[in-house]
Amino acid sequence: MSDSTQDFDTDVIQRSYSIPVLVDFWTPWCAPCRTLGPILNRIADKNADRFVLVKINTEELPEVSTRYQVRSIPNVKLFVDGQVVDEFTGALPEGMIEQWLNRALPSPLRNTLKKAENEVLAGHPDKAVTLLEEVLEVEPDNEDAAVMLARLLLASDHRKAAAVVERIGADSDSYHIAESIRTVARLFDYAVAPETLPDAPLKPVYLSAIEHLKNADFEAALSSFIEVIKGARQYDDDGARKACLAIFKFLGDDHELTREYRSRLASALYV
């Protein structure tokens, strides 16, 4: 590694788009750095197919250290797709570093996930489903693949969709979207067996909202669910409110329907 920022951009930033880059910020006079260096070398040699190791002398490249807010050394940062995705400071034991890497490194199948995303964008959901199922065969705990697959399956096989995300618990970053998928899958059960819903004056409206949701008519679904909330808030264990929150999660915070109907939901809840 030479001592120019341009080389850093080439050898770290650009390269991280094809393989993760682990950067060790160090100086020769730093005793913990000298302890950590050989450990990182050994780990890198064992994982040459998973990441590359680059060492940065902070005295030779102070501008890079400043740019990435290196305040104490040794500091180790993991770059993926041009961004720092995780880091640690200090001379950690080898086993602890390996555990950290196993958590921080992206899945070896991330390119397959990207292909699946591209197939969805291209209007080929069946091809995306096949790719995602391949990922989960190899990595059954890959939550990104599970969530993407479940979203694609909801309309055609909601029970399978719920099963795909069944193991995603409250301690996961994917919990809220997984819970939204489970909520929608439960609603779709009522579309199959409406007799399982208790009788109530607003039951037809609730079932109509579910049908709109199955047809991806989110605005009509939200409107009908809010009508239920106004007339019978506790129906189906507060199901209409939970359905609205699930739809907001699917659409995203910036979607115009989310912004509009979130305020409508608040009005319905607190009138």
N, C-alpha and C positions, 0 to 999 in steps of 0.2 A: 504494500500500500504506500503510495507516494504521498507527499505532504501538500497536496493542493485541494481546495474545496471542489474544484471541477472534477477531480478524480473521485472524491467522496460521492458526488452526485452520480457519477457513472458507475462506480464499483459498489455502492451501497443502494442508493435510491433507485436507480434504473434496474439494477440487478435484482432487487427485491420483488420486482414484478414477475420474475420467472422462478425464483427460489427464495425462501426466507433468508435474511442476512442477520446474523448475530454480531453486534458491534461491542467490542471490549474497549472502553475508554480507560486509559491507564497512563502512568508515567514510570520511568525506570527507577526513580528514587522511592517509590511507594512500595513498602514491604508487603502489604496485603495484595497489591497488584501482582507482585512476583509470585505470591502463593497461588493466586487465582489463575494466572496465565496458563501453567501446565495442565491444570484441571480442565480448563476450557478447550485446550488443544486435544486432550484425550477424548473428551466428549464429542468434539467436532469430527475427529477421525472416525469415531464409531458411527456417526450419523451423517456421513458425507452426502447421502442421498436426500437428507431432510432439510439441511441448511448449510450455509457457508459462514465461516468465522472471519471477521475483519477486525484488526486491532488499530486503535487510534491513539497516538501519543498526544495527550491534550496540550502539551507545551509546544508541540510542532504545529498543531492545528487548533489554536485557541478559538478561532472563529466558528469552527464546527461545534466545539464544546459549548460556546455561548448560544449558538443557534438551537441546540438541543438541551439547554439548561442543565448541563452537567455541573453539579455543585459540589460533589464529593466523589472520590474515586477509591477503589474501582467501581465503575458504573457500567452495567451491561444492558443494552437495549436491543430488542428484537424488532426488526423492520420487515413489514409485509406490505406489498403493494404501495411502497413509497411512504408508509406511515409507521410510527412507533406503536406497536400493539401491546407491548408489555416490557417491563424492565425490573432490575433489582440492583441494589447497591451493597457492596461489601463482599468479602471472600467467603461465600457460602460453601458448605460441604458438597462434595461431588454428587452424592445421592439426592440432596435437596435441589441442586441445580437440574438434575435429570428429571425430577418430578415437576419442577417449574416448567421446563421445556415441553414435557408431555402435555401439560395444560395449555401452554401458550402457543405452541406451534399449530398452524392450521392443519386440517385433515389432509393427508396425502391425496385424497380424492376430491380436493376443492375444485380442480379443473372439471371434474364430472359434474359437480354442483353448478358451476358456471354454465356448462353446456345445457343443463336442465333449465336454468333460468332463461337462457337464450331460446330454447325450444318453446317455453311458455310465451315469451315475447313475440315469437314468430307464429304463434297460433297453433302449436303442435303439442297440446297437453299430453296426448298418449305417449309421445316419445319422451317427454319429460318424466312421466310416471315410470317408464321402463328404466331410465337412467337413475332415478332416485331409489327405486327398489334395488338396483345393483349396488348402490352405495350402502344401503341399510343391510344388505346381506353381508357385506364386509365389516361394516361399522354399525352394529345395531343401536349403539348409543349416540349416533350422530343426530343431534337435535335439530340442526338446521335442515337436514334432509327430511327428517320426520315431519317437521312443521310444513315444509313446502309440499311434501307428498300428501299430507292430510288435507291441506287446503284444496289441492287438485281433486281429491277424491270425494269431498263433502257432497257435492251435488249428485254424484252417481252412486256412491256407496258410503253413506254417512257413518254406518257402524264400523266399517273398516277404518275410516278416517279417525274415529274416536279411539280405536284400538291402537293405531299407529302412535298416537301421542299419549297413550295411557300412562306411561312411565315417567313423564315429565312432571316433576313435583314443584312444590312452592319455592325450593331453594335454587331453581334454575332461572336463568335470564329469559328463557323461552316460556316461562310458566303462564304469563297472562295471555299470550296468543294461543297456547295449548288449551287453556281453560276456556277461551272463547270458542275454539273448535269443538270442545266437548259440550259447551252450552248449545251451540247450533245443532250438533248431532242429536242431542236430546230433544230439541224442538222438532227435528225432522222425524223422530220416532212418532210424534203425535200426528204428523201428516199421514203416516202409514196406518196408525191405529187411533183415530180421533176419539174413539169411545173410551180410551184410557184417561182422557181429560175430564175433570168434573164438570157437570152441567152448571151453566151460569149464563145470565143474559148476554154477556160479552164473549162467550165462547166462540161464536161464529166469526167475530172480528179477530180474535186471537188466531184462529185457524187460518183466516184470510191473510193475516200478517205473515204466518209461517209459509204459506204458499207463495206469497210475494218474495219472501227471502229465498225460497228454493229456486225461483225464477230469476234471481239476482236483480230484482226490482227493489233496490235498497230504500229508495225514497218512499215508495208505497208501504214497504214493510215498517219503516220507522214511524210513518204517520199512523198506521194502524196500531202498532204497539203503544204509542203514546196515547191513543184513544182509550186503550185498555187501562193504562196507568191512571188516566183521569177518572175512569169510572169504577175501577176495581183494582186498586194498587196491589193488593196481596194475592191476586189470582195466580194460580200455579206457582206459589211460593215466590212472589215478586218476579215472576218469569219475564214479564214484558220489559221491566227495567234491565234485567240481566241481558236480555236479547239486544236491547239498544246498545248497551256497553260493548257487547260482542261485535256488533256491526261497526261501531266506531273503531274498534281495534283492527278489524279487517281493512277498513277504508284508510286508516291513518289519521293522525291529528290534523293534517293540513288539507284534507279533502273538504270540499265545500259543503257536502252533506253533513259531515261530522261537525263542522263549525255551526251550521244552521240548526241542526237537530239536537246538538248538545245543549244549546240555550233553550230550545223548546222542551227538552226533557227536564231541565232544571225548573222551568216554569210549571210543568205538570206536577213535579214532585213537591213543590213548595208553595202551591197556591192555597 
